[in-house]
Amino acid sequence: MSQNYSNPFNPTTKIKFAVQKSGDVKIVAFDITGRDVQTFVNEKLQPLTYETTFDGSQTTSGIYFYQMMSGDFKQTRKLILSK
């Protein structure tokens, strides 16, 4: 999973990620308190490179995290929404 571009962002940012083997993939965003903000992906995907968008127009400025989970793979990255 790549770092989002651009970061900081306002109000949208792109997140690229690659799936290594077929399976269920979930990518979620959450705030610093752990509250879920948005689910980007929650489906079975084939091995390819994908891109999704985080739309922060309905959220407040601040630090957020996004996490990709697929099988035993888990990765978390930070993003900053600056309005």
C-alpha positions in Angstrom: 0.0 0.0 0.0 1.4 3.3 -1.0 1.4 6.6 0.9 -1.6 8.7 -0.2 -0.9 11.6 -2.6 -1.2 14.4 -1.8 -0.5 14.6 1.9 -1.7 16.9 3.5 -4.8 17.0 1.3 -8.0 18.9 0.9 -10.6 17.5 0.4 -9.7 14.4 -1.5 -6.6 12.2 -1.8 -5.6 9.1 -3.8 -4.4 5.8 -2.3 -2.8 3.2 -4.5 -2.5 -0.4 -3.3 -1.5 -3.8 -4.8 -3.0 -7.1 -4.1 -0.5 -10.0 -4.2 -2.9 -12.9 -4.2 -6.7 -13.3 -4.7 -8.7 -12.8 -1.5 -10.8 -10.5 0.7 -9.4 -7.0 1.0 -10.5 -4.3 3.3 -9.2 -0.7 3.5 -10.7 1.6 6.2 -9.9 5.0 7.5 -10.1 6.0 11.1 -9.4 9.0 13.3 -6.9 9.2 16.2 -9.5 7.9 18.6 -10.0 4.7 16.5 -13.4 5.7 15.3 -14.1 4.4 11.7 -14.5 7.3 9.3 -14.8 5.6 5.9 -14.5 2.1 4.3 -12.8 2.3 0.9 -12.7 -1.3 -0.1 -14.4 -4.4 1.3 -14.5 -7.1 -1.3 -12.7 -10.0 -2.9 -10.0 -8.7 -5.4 -7.7 -10.3 -7.9 -3.9 -9.7 -7.9 -3.6 -6.3 -9.5 -2.8 -2.7 -8.6 -5.7 -0.6 -7.6 -6.5 3.0 -6.6 -9.1 4.4 -4.3 -10.0 7.9 -3.2 -10.5 9.3 0.4 -13.1 12.1 0.3 -12.7 14.2 3.4 -15.3 16.8 2.5 -17.6 15.5 5.3 -14.9 15.2 8.0 -13.0 17.8 10.0 -9.3 18.8 9.6 -6.9 16.5 11.5 -4.8 13.4 11.4 -6.3 10.2 10.1 -5.0 6.7 9.5 -5.9 4.2 6.8 -5.4 0.5 7.1 -5.3 -2.3 4.5 -6.1 -5.9 5.7 -5.9 -8.9 3.4 -5.4 -12.4 4.8 -2.5 -12.2 7.3 -1.3 -8.9 5.8 -2.0 -5.6 7.6 -0.5 -2.2 7.0 -1.4 1.2 8.4 -0.4 4.7 7.1 -1.1 8.2 8.3 -2.8 11.0 6.3 -3.5 14.6 7.2 -6.6 16.5 6.2 -6.1 20.3 6.1 -9.1 22.5 5.4 
